[in-house]
Amino acid sequence: MYLLLSIILGAILGCILLMMGPLVGGIIAFGIVVGCIFRGLFLLNDIHKKISNKLLKEDKVQKAYKEYLQETR
């Protein structure tokens, strides 16, 4: 249902942009596309930071194992 609503709203937005003329409509459409790309990249960067923070945290077992390996050398 959400996809259908997005398609309909996109078609309406396309018709409005076509009525504005090629220059104004093209500039607005370019702004919308580039804004969506930047937002997506920002969200991917945020997800990457959250995942890498969780993966880099060592638990007590891993820390003790590394200390044990260093002591035995």
Buried (B, 14 or more C-beta within 10 A) or exposed (E): EEEEEEEEEEEEBEEEBEEEEEEEBEEBBEEEEEEEEEEEEEEEEEEEEEEEEEEEEEEEEEEEEEEEEEEEE
